Structure formats: structure tokens, C-alpha cells
């Protein structure tokens, strides 16, 4: 008889924790691109909200974003010299989102986890490969601080590993 109230209390407590856990929502500024994010995530089998969260992290949904130091362009901050097959300077938001989805899927297929795919997206797949080769399972402790924060923030907000 005593087990039932305890079990009930555990279930109710777990439910309250789930209800109070905040999930990341796409800011109003990014909602105009929601159909593109959803379609690309579906097409490339990406987790829900991953592309929107990456776009938020990369450019705050600014399709005209340009990083002078890295040369990254567009909402998804694609670097032309690393992606020569894509006319990054002419990317419209839809093309930018779909290219980023394809690239994230390729990184996931290559490295086997979303954390690694995101690290490769931010730091470059060559740099990530070298870190994995050199440090093995400890690769995450050897990322640049920017990439470490990038991976931590995106995976936390999207609920992936």
C-alpha cells in the first residue's frame, strides 16, 4: 500500500519537471524562414529546430550577414573558400538553409553524432578529424572555446547529443 503513493509522487514530480523544462523556441525574426527550416530538416533527416538554432547562432537570421575575418556569408555563414561548388555570394535564404542542411547531414554521416557534426560545421571537418585522431574520446575537451560553446548551446537547446 505504501508503494503506490510514492510511485504516484515520483510520476507527478517527473511530469512537473517535464512541464517546467523550457525548450528553445524560434524567435519571431526567424519564423519567416520556418517553412524552409522544416522542409530541409525533413529532406535531410535532421532534428527539429536544428537549422533554426544554427541560423540563430550563426547570424541571428540575417541573410545578408558577412563576417569579414572568416569570409563567412549569409544566414548560415557559409565560407566560400571551403565550399567552392556553391555560389555563396548569391545564396538566397532558402538555398542557404538547404545547403547548410545538406552539409550538416554530410558531417553527421561522416562523424556519427550531432555534436561532432556541429563542431565540424563551426570549426571545419579537417580540424575536427585531427582532434579526434589526436585525442580520441576526449576530443571535446580540445575544441576552441567558440566551437565548444557553439556545440554546447545548440545541442542543449535542440535536445540532441
N, C-alpha and C positions, 0 to 999 in steps of 0.2 A: 504494500500500500504506500509506503514512503517513497518508493522509486518514481511513482507517477508524478507527484508534484515537482520533484527535482528535474525529471525529464521535461516536463512542461515548462519549467522555469528556464532550462537551457534552450529549448526551442524558441520561446518568446524572446529571450535575450539575444539569440543569434539573429532572429528576424529584425529586432530593433537595430542591431549593428548594421545589418544589410541596408535597412531603410535610411539610416543616417549617413552611410558612406556616400560621399559626394563623388559623382563621376564628372569627367570633363565634358563640357558641352561646347559645341562650335559657337564662337562668338558671332554676334549679329553680322559683323563685317564679312565673315566668311560664308554666311548662309546662301549668298547668291551663287556660290560655286558648289553647293551641296549636291545637285544632280550629277555633276562631273565627278566629284569625290566618290559618290555611291556607285556610279556606273563603273568607274575604273577599279574600285575595290572589288566589285563583283567579278569583273572581267579577269582580273589578275589574282583573285582569291586572297585578298589582303584583309586583315582585321578591320572591322568597322571603326570609323573615325581616324584611322591611322594617317591617311593622306591629309585630312584637315588639320590634324595635330602637327604634322610635319610642315605644312604650309604656314601654320601659325608660328611655329618655332623659327622657320627659315626667313619669313618676310612679313609676318603679320598680315597675310593675304594680299600683299601688294604685287600686282602683276608687273609693275614697272620697276621693281626693286633691282638694284645693281650694287654689288659690293666691289668697290674699287681695288681693295687689296687682293682679293682672290679671283676677281673677274666673274664671280657668280652672277647669274641673271635670272630674272623672272620670279614668279611667286614661289617656285620650288627650288630656286637658287642653283640652277644647273651651270656647271663651269664649262664653257665652250671647248677649251683646250683638252679636256678629258672626255668629251663627248663629240668627237668630230663629225659623226654621221648625222647630227641633228643641227638644224639651223636655229640655235638657241636665241640669236638676236631677234628672230621673227616669231618666237613662240607666243601663241596666244594662251590665255589661261587654260583652256581645255586641252590643248596639245601639251602644255607644260605638266599638267596634272597626270595625263595618261602616260607621258614619258617617265615621270617620276614613279608611277605605279609599276611600270614595266621594269625599271631599274631596281626598285626595292624588291620585286619578285625575283629578279636575277640574283641579287645579293642574298636573299633568303635561300634560294635553291643552292647557291654556292657554299654558304656558311652554315646553314641549318638552324638558325634561330633568328628571331626578330631583333634581339639585342645586337647580334653581330651584323645583321642587315642594316640596321640604323647606324651602327658605328662605321660600317663601310660607306654608307651614304654620306656621312658627315666628314669622315677622315680620309676616305679613299680605300678601296678594296686591297690595293697593294700594301698600304701601311698596316691594315688590319691583318693581312696574311702574315706579314713579317712579325707582328706582335704575337700572333697565335703560335707561329713556328718557334719563336724565341721563348715565350713564357707559358705556353700550353694553356691549361685551365685557369691560369692566373692572368690571362690577357687583359681582363677588365681593370686590373689594378695598374696597368701601364698605358692607359689612354691619356691623351692630352686632356686637361681639365674641361675644356669646352666640349669635347666629344663625350667625356664621362657624364657631364651634366645633361647634354643633349639626349643621350640614351636613357639616363635615369628619368628625366622628365617625361619623355614621350612614352616609354614603356609603362610608367606609373599611371599616367593619365588615360592611356588606352586600355590598360589592364592586360598587358602581354609580357612575355619574357623573351 
